[in-house]
Each structure stands twice: as C-alpha cells, then as structure tokens.
Amino acid sequence: MTRNNLPNSNEINAETMLALAHGVHGIFYEDYYSHLFNDKQDTVRALVAVPEHDYLPYPEWYQVQRIANRMKGYFGQAYWTL
C-alpha cells in the first residue's frame, strides 16, 4: 500500500476546518483499522497502529488531538454557539 492516499497532519487540519466552515454538526475520526479496501485484503490505515505494534499512535493522531483540544476551548465554544 502506498502512502499517497493517506492525509498528512496539515490535510487533516484543512479538511476538518473546511468541514467546520460548512456547518457540520459533528466530527468523527476512525482510530483503528476499519475495513478492507481491495481484494488483496489490505486494510486502511487509521490513526493508531494495530495490536502487533502496541497501538502506538501515528503522527496524524497528534493533529487530531490538537483539533479536539481547540474544540474543547474557546474556539469550540464559539463555534457551537453560532
């Protein structure tokens, strides 16, 4: 599997902020592998590694945490009252 179909931290931030700008009512991120994406039984990589790798977070996990912290703070309070 190649990396070019996985968003990096900047893309995750941009996608989330664009969704918020368009008025979403919630945000959901997939933490773990969720499904097979082709007949070769390859899985889609999520934010946290599989059990064989001790569930270690990938770098994108930390970006999601930064976004979550912003949504818990002043930014989120202001957003949800719009």
Secondary structure, DSSP 8 states (H G I E B T S, - for coil): --GGGS--HHHHHHHHHHHHHTT-S------S---B-STT--B---SB--GGGTT-B-HHHHHHHHHHHHHHSHHHHHHHT-
